[in-house]
Amino acid sequence: MASAARDEKYFPDGDRFILEREKQSDLSFGHGPHFCLGVMLARLEARVAMEELIAQVDRVEVLTERIDWLPSLVARGPQTLPVELFPV
Ligand code: HEM
């Protein structure tokens, strides 16, 4: 799981977030018969959240030097991420 979307053959520079990256299949929502049933809702929620954030916030500052990661092999993310939002 940890190496998904990091295969250099398919995802050059896989550690970088590149918005213009050509559409590639990925495993974020699984694969095959158990592919995520909520994928459309999840993508819609993410789109609405990002559109609102971008419309209302000029910049986001992370307020910590140290990030503690979730103790999980399958889902990577910070346990908490204190930020300050600067309105437009
Ligand atoms: C960012 C949000 C989400 C991510 C990353 C995600 C990811 C996944 C992944 C990887 C699987 C496949 C698990 C496997 O192969 O065993 C899955 C399955 C599933 N997801 Fe999601 N999911 C998200 C949101 C949602 C939402 C919002 C719903 C429902 C409202 C949902 C409902 C389901 C269901 C019911 C399955 C099981 C499908 C099956 O086994 O046939 N998911 N999801």
Residues whose N, C-alpha, C, O or C-beta is under 5 A from the ligand:
A	BS01	HEM	L27 S28 F29 G30 P33 H34 F35 C36 L37 G38 L41 A42
